[in-house]
Amino acid sequence: DAGVTQSPTHLIKTRGQQVTLRCSPKSGHDTVSWYQQALGQGPQFIFQYYEEEERQRGNFPDRFSGHQFPNYSSELNVNALLLGDSALYLCASSLGLAGANEQFFGPGTRLTVL
Amino acid sequence: AQTVTQSQPEMSVQEAETVTLSCTYDTSESDYYLFWYKQPPSRQMILVIRQEAYKQQNATENRFSVNFQKAAKSFSLKISDSQLGDAAMYFCAYRSPWGDMRFGAGTRLTVKP
């Protein structure tokens, strides 16, 4: 049973570019959440997708957008990259939106913006 | 807004000894969930233990246990018989019934042989 997978593992971009990160949830899970983890800090919630719709959003600008596909996989898109977007981006999946449901995390994508 | 505070950036423990990691949170809600996650150098966040706010009994998972003080809004993690494999970043997290997960800044735990 595959857990949460993310691609790519590492990514290097320059300021102003656009990036797309991908996430496949754990088998049976239908909800995907994205987090940004800056170096030395805890993860910060970006947004959550369920039934192909954004259900909740954290305090992130519109440059951050996402999508969920019918197979429950998800993408995170960041436009007009800034140096401050350099971080580890974590994807987590769960079954449903309820807070009681455990979130399983992927290994993350390390994004470096030069 | 809910906030989570971990006041110990780093902690150290001798192998086989016991260590306690602290966490406090701020909320006006009565129903919520609390979690401790472990993040080793491999970066993968792993759930260590969880606590439902409506349960008075402290959660326990093998060598890991919590001290949940709802009135004080405190949620500490105790690791007994520490092992070298316990070395990692530990994050305390809060989640409301239908809300997002809020994490603390983390505590780096070092285990000395």
Interface residues (C-beta under 8 A of the other chain):
Chain A: S33 Y35 G40 Q41 G42 P43 Q44 F45 Q48 Q56 G58 L88 L90 A92 L97 A98 G99 A100 E102 Q103 F104 F105 G106 P107 G108
Chain B: V4 Q6 Y32 Y33 Y37 S42 R43 Q44 M45 I46 L47 R50 E52 F91 A93 R95 S96 P97 W98 G99 D100 M101 R102 F103 G104 A105 G106
